[in-house]
Amino acid sequence: MSLAHLSKSSLTRPSLPSLISHSMMVRKMASAAAAVAPVAPAPQPHIPTILNASGPPPGHSVTVGNLQTFILPDKVSDTEANRKLGEALVEAWQKDGILQISMTPEQHSLYKSANYASRRFFGKPYAQKAACVDSQTYSGYIASGEELTDGIADYSEIFTVTKDLELDEPRVVAKWPCHGRCPWPDYEMQNPMQRYMQSLGGVGETLLQLTELGLGVPEGSLTNYTQDGWHHLRILRFPAINKTNGKGKEGRGIGSHTDYGLLVIAAADDVGALMIRPPYSDENFANWESSAAGFREDDERWVFVPPAENVFTVFPGKFALLEQTNLANLLLV
């Protein structure tokens, strides 16, 4: 699933992968009910450890962000504590455009396995990677420079996983786009990525349930869209700093853009790359009217997201623009 923003990403250190998905799973948060329930305290954000990275990419006048980080409950019910947590999540998105959630030990283990598998795949010869494509699912390998943002080549190297279904599944038989077999290179790539993606799907459902409580909308207002949803995974490896983007600027991975879907959940290694454009009252993004690609990449309103240990970053996608959430903003990678 993917709730929408503007972002940009610009890598400054050696090329390393960043794993992105549109669903996830969660960590425990106590919510014991007493016979006479006290007023639930406001959720206290967790403070993660910032990884030892080099800071924002060169040539960008940006603020270094201090994102709120939350610990999610195992299950979501309509309690005062969960309503307050949901309200805090929505407020963080409205203020910063992005937030972080803590990984559980199991999630961290799955992420490490997926990260290792991605490095192994991207280290293969080009011919082997280029063979992993499929014309019906649009999943598999995308070479560096093959995708464009605002008419400029993106230097990210990508492996995309769409709706991975058996060939006799009715939607596959009916030739639905983006439904069918993923062209996995081998089991060593398939197994950790599928386990990671399944875990992220649970996290996404939990976040959407909390968001419904935070927005005060009926149950199912968001989650009804994600039952057997078209969740997908994007595995990205960005280039080293000496690559240029066609404008002569070093370090650009992907230009400014909004991400598609309802809710975007991402994990990254210790190489800082992501910049976010928080919501501003004088800016509004409606991609169905005008593309946000390449929007004001060089001004000072961007916020660098420092890589933090054992967290996922979470931000709304374009589909939220069409809903009642009004949580959209811009990314630069």
C-alpha positions as CSV (number, residue, x, y, z in Angstrom):
1,M,0.0,0.0,0.0
2,S,1.4,3.3,-0.3
3,L,-0.9,7.6,2.3
4,A,1.5,11.1,-0.6
5,H,4.4,13.5,-0.4
6,L,7.2,15.2,-2.4
7,S,10.6,13.8,-1.8
8,K,14.0,13.8,-3.3
9,S,17.0,11.6,-2.8
10,S,20.6,12.4,-3.5
11,L,23.4,10.0,-2.6
12,T,26.8,11.3,-1.6
13,R,28.7,8.3,-0.5
14,P,29.4,4.9,-2.1
15,S,26.4,3.2,-3.7
16,L,24.3,1.2,-1.3
17,P,20.8,-0.3,-1.4
18,S,17.7,1.2,0.1
19,L,14.6,-1.1,0.5
20,I,11.2,0.4,0.0
21,S,7.8,-1.2,0.5
22,H,4.1,-0.2,0.8
23,S,3.1,-2.3,3.9
24,M,4.6,-3.6,7.2
25,M,4.5,-5.1,10.7
26,V,4.8,-3.7,14.3
27,R,6.2,-3.5,17.8
28,K,4.5,-3.9,21.2
29,M,3.1,-1.0,23.1
30,A,1.4,-1.5,26.5
31,S,-2.3,-0.6,26.7
32,A,-3.6,-2.5,29.7
33,A,-7.1,-1.5,30.7
34,A,-7.9,-1.1,34.4
35,A,-11.3,-1.4,35.9
36,V,-11.5,2.3,35.9
37,A,-9.4,3.4,33.0
38,P,-7.3,6.5,33.6
39,V,-6.8,9.1,31.0
40,A,-4.4,7.7,28.4
41,P,-1.1,9.7,28.3
42,A,0.0,11.2,25.0
43,P,2.4,8.7,23.2
44,Q,6.0,9.3,23.9
45,P,8.1,9.1,20.8
46,H,11.1,6.8,20.9
47,I,14.5,8.3,20.2
48,P,16.6,6.2,17.8
49,T,20.3,6.1,17.4
50,I,21.5,8.2,14.4
51,L,23.9,6.2,12.3
52,N,27.4,7.6,11.5
53,A,26.8,9.0,8.1
54,S,28.4,12.0,6.4
55,G,25.3,14.2,6.6
56,P,23.4,15.9,3.8
57,P,24.6,15.6,0.2
58,P,26.9,18.4,-1.0
59,G,25.4,21.3,-2.9
60,H,22.1,21.3,-1.0
61,S,21.1,24.0,1.5
62,V,18.9,21.8,3.7
63,T,17.8,21.5,7.3
64,V,18.7,18.3,9.1
65,G,15.5,16.7,10.3
66,N,14.7,15.3,13.8
67,L,11.9,12.9,13.0
68,Q,9.4,11.7,15.6
69,T,9.8,7.9,16.1
70,F,6.9,5.7,17.4
71,I,6.6,2.2,18.8
72,L,3.5,0.5,17.4
73,P,1.1,-1.9,19.3
74,D,0.9,-5.6,18.4
75,K,-2.9,-5.2,17.8
76,V,-5.1,-2.2,17.3
77,S,-8.4,-1.8,19.0
78,D,-10.5,1.3,19.7
79,T,-8.9,2.4,22.9
80,E,-8.1,5.9,24.1
81,A,-4.4,5.1,24.0
82,N,-4.6,3.9,20.4
83,R,-6.7,7.0,19.4
84,K,-4.0,9.2,20.9
85,L,-1.3,7.3,19.1
86,G,-3.2,7.6,15.8
87,E,-3.7,11.3,16.4
88,A,0.0,11.7,17.0
89,L,0.9,9.9,13.8
90,V,-1.4,12.1,11.8
91,E,0.0,15.2,13.5
92,A,3.5,14.1,12.7
93,W,2.7,13.6,9.0
94,Q,0.9,17.0,8.8
95,K,3.8,18.8,10.5
96,D,6.9,17.0,9.0
97,G,5.5,15.0,6.1
98,I,7.2,11.8,7.4
99,L,7.8,9.9,10.6
100,Q,9.7,6.8,11.9
101,I,8.6,3.6,13.6
102,S,10.8,1.3,15.5
103,M,11.7,-2.1,14.2
104,T,11.1,-5.2,16.3
105,P,14.0,-7.6,16.6
106,E,12.2,-9.9,14.1
107,Q,11.7,-7.1,11.6
108,H,15.3,-6.0,12.0
109,S,16.5,-9.6,11.2
110,L,14.2,-9.8,8.1
111,Y,15.5,-6.4,7.0
112,K,19.2,-7.5,7.3
113,S,18.4,-10.7,5.3
114,A,16.7,-8.7,2.6
115,N,19.5,-6.1,2.5
116,Y,22.1,-8.9,2.1
117,A,20.1,-10.5,-0.6
118,S,19.8,-7.1,-2.5
119,R,23.6,-6.6,-2.3
120,R,24.1,-10.1,-3.6
121,F,21.7,-9.5,-6.5
122,F,23.0,-6.1,-7.5
123,G,26.6,-7.5,-7.5
124,K,25.7,-9.9,-10.3
125,P,26.8,-9.3,-13.9
126,Y,24.5,-7.0,-15.8
127,A,23.4,-9.7,-18.2
128,Q,22.1,-11.9,-15.4
129,K,20.3,-9.0,-13.8
130,A,18.8,-7.8,-17.1
131,A,17.3,-11.3,-17.7
132,C,15.0,-10.8,-14.7
133,V,12.1,-9.0,-16.4
134,D,8.5,-9.8,-17.1
135,S,6.2,-8.0,-19.6
136,Q,2.9,-8.8,-17.7
137,T,3.9,-8.1,-14.1
138,Y,6.3,-5.2,-14.9
139,S,8.4,-6.6,-12.1
140,G,12.1,-7.4,-12.0
141,Y,15.2,-5.4,-12.8
142,I,15.5,-1.8,-13.9
143,A,19.0,-0.6,-14.8
144,S,20.5,2.6,-13.7
145,G,19.4,5.5,-15.9
146,E,16.5,3.6,-17.3
147,E,13.8,5.5,-15.3
148,L,13.3,9.3,-15.7
149,T,12.2,12.0,-13.3
150,D,11.4,15.4,-14.9
151,G,13.1,14.2,-18.1
152,I,16.4,13.4,-16.3
153,A,17.8,9.9,-15.9
154,D,17.5,8.4,-12.4
155,Y,20.7,6.7,-11.4
156,S,19.1,4.2,-9.0
157,E,19.3,0.5,-9.9
158,I,16.0,-1.2,-9.0
159,F,14.4,-4.6,-8.5
160,T,10.5,-4.3,-8.3
161,V,8.2,-6.9,-6.9
162,T,4.5,-6.5,-7.8
163,K,1.5,-8.9,-7.1
164,D,3.4,-12.2,-7.2
165,L,0.7,-14.8,-8.2
166,E,0.6,-18.3,-9.7
167,L,0.0,-18.5,-13.4
168,D,-3.4,-20.2,-13.0
169,E,-4.7,-17.4,-10.7
170,P,-7.8,-15.9,-12.3
171,R,-6.3,-12.4,-12.5
172,V,-3.2,-13.7,-14.1
173,V,-5.2,-15.7,-16.6
174,A,-7.2,-12.6,-17.4
175,K,-3.9,-10.8,-18.1
176,W,-4.3,-8.1,-15.4
177,P,-1.2,-5.9,-15.6
178,C,1.2,-6.1,-12.7
179,H,-0.3,-9.5,-11.6
180,G,1.7,-12.7,-12.1
181,R,5.0,-14.4,-11.5
182,C,7.9,-12.2,-10.4
183,P,11.1,-13.1,-12.3
184,W,13.2,-13.9,-9.3
185,P,16.9,-14.6,-10.1
186,D,17.0,-17.4,-7.5
187,Y,15.6,-18.7,-4.2
188,E,18.2,-16.8,-2.3
189,M,16.6,-13.6,-3.5
190,Q,13.0,-14.7,-3.4
191,N,12.7,-16.1,0.1
192,P,14.1,-13.2,2.2
193,M,12.3,-10.6,0.0
194,Q,8.9,-12.4,0.3
195,R,9.3,-12.8,4.1
196,Y,10.3,-9.2,4.4
197,M,7.4,-8.0,2.3
198,Q,4.9,-10.1,4.2
199,S,6.1,-8.6,7.5
200,L,5.8,-5.1,6.1
201,G,2.2,-5.9,5.0
202,G,1.2,-6.4,8.7
203,V,2.9,-3.1,9.7
204,G,1.0,-1.3,7.0
205,E,-2.3,-2.6,8.2
206,T,-1.5,-1.6,11.8
207,L,-0.6,1.9,10.6
208,L,-3.7,2.3,8.6
209,Q,-5.9,1.2,11.5
210,L,-4.2,3.7,13.8
211,T,-4.6,6.4,11.1
212,E,-8.3,5.7,10.9
213,L,-8.6,6.2,14.7
214,G,-6.4,9.3,14.5
215,L,-8.6,10.8,11.8
216,G,-11.8,9.9,13.5
217,V,-13.2,8.1,10.5
218,P,-15.2,4.9,10.4
219,E,-13.3,1.6,10.6
220,G,-12.4,0.4,7.2
221,S,-12.2,3.9,5.6
222,L,-8.6,3.1,4.6
223,T,-8.2,-0.6,5.3
224,N,-11.0,-1.6,3.0
225,Y,-8.8,-0.5,0.1
226,T,-5.9,-2.8,1.2
227,Q,-7.6,-6.1,1.6
228,D,-5.8,-8.4,-0.9
229,G,-4.3,-5.1,-2.0
230,W,-1.8,-4.4,-4.8
231,H,1.2,-4.1,-2.4
232,H,4.6,-4.0,-4.0
233,L,8.2,-3.7,-3.1
234,R,10.9,-1.5,-4.6
235,I,14.6,-2.5,-3.9
236,L,16.9,0.3,-4.8
237,R,20.7,0.7,-5.0
238,F,22.0,4.2,-5.6
239,P,25.2,5.2,-7.3
240,A,28.4,6.6,-5.9
241,I,28.9,10.4,-5.6
242,N,30.9,10.7,-8.9
243,K,27.8,10.0,-11.0
244,T,25.9,13.0,-12.4
245,N,22.3,13.4,-13.4
246,G,22.5,15.1,-16.7
247,K,22.4,18.6,-15.3
248,G,26.0,18.4,-14.1
249,K,25.0,18.0,-10.4
250,E,26.8,15.3,-8.5
251,G,25.1,12.9,-6.2
252,R,21.6,12.9,-7.5
253,G,19.8,9.5,-7.2
254,I,16.2,10.5,-8.1
255,G,14.8,13.9,-8.6
256,S,12.0,15.4,-6.5
257,H,8.7,13.5,-6.8
258,T,5.7,12.2,-4.9
259,D,5.4,8.4,-4.4
260,Y,2.4,6.5,-5.6
261,G,0.1,4.3,-3.5
262,L,-1.5,4.9,-0.1
263,L,1.3,4.4,2.5
264,V,5.0,4.1,1.8
265,I,7.2,2.3,4.4
266,A,11.0,2.4,3.8
267,A,14.2,1.1,5.3
268,A,17.7,2.3,4.4
269,D,21.3,1.6,5.3
270,D,23.7,4.1,6.9
271,V,24.2,6.2,3.7
272,G,22.1,9.3,4.0
273,A,20.1,10.0,0.9
274,L,16.5,11.0,1.6
275,M,15.2,14.5,1.7
276,I,11.6,15.4,2.5
277,R,9.7,18.6,1.8
278,P,7.3,19.2,4.7
279,P,3.8,20.5,4.1
280,Y,3.7,24.3,3.4
281,S,0.5,26.3,3.4
282,D,1.5,28.0,0.1
283,E,2.2,24.7,-1.7
284,N,-0.2,22.1,-2.9
285,F,0.4,19.0,-5.0
286,A,-2.2,17.5,-7.3
287,N,-0.4,15.1,-9.6
288,W,-3.5,14.3,-11.6
289,E,-3.5,18.0,-12.6
290,S,0.2,18.8,-12.8
291,S,3.3,16.6,-12.1
292,A,5.4,17.4,-9.1
293,A,8.5,15.8,-10.7
294,G,11.5,18.1,-10.5
295,F,9.7,20.6,-8.2
296,R,12.1,23.2,-6.7
297,E,15.0,20.8,-6.1
298,D,17.4,23.6,-5.3
299,D,15.6,25.7,-2.8
300,E,16.1,25.7,1.0
301,R,12.8,24.1,2.1
302,W,14.0,20.5,1.9
303,V,14.8,18.6,5.1
304,F,17.5,15.9,5.2
305,V,16.4,12.7,6.9
306,P,19.5,11.4,8.8
307,P,19.7,7.6,8.6
308,A,18.8,6.1,12.0
309,E,19.3,2.6,13.4
310,N,16.5,0.0,13.5
311,V,13.7,2.2,12.2
312,F,11.4,2.4,9.2
313,T,10.4,5.8,7.7
314,V,6.7,6.1,6.8
315,F,5.1,8.7,4.6
316,P,1.8,9.1,2.7
317,G,1.6,8.3,-1.0
318,K,-0.4,9.9,-3.9
319,F,-3.5,7.9,-3.1
320,A,-3.9,9.9,0.1
321,L,-4.3,13.0,-2.0
322,L,-7.6,11.5,-3.3
323,E,-8.8,10.6,0.2
324,Q,-9.9,12.7,3.1
325,T,-6.5,12.5,4.8
326,N,-4.8,15.6,3.2
327,L,-1.4,14.3,4.2
328,A,0.6,14.7,1.0
329,N,4.1,16.1,0.5
330,L,7.2,15.9,-1.6
331,L,10.4,13.7,-1.6
332,L,13.9,14.1,-3.1
333,V,16.2,11.1,-3.3
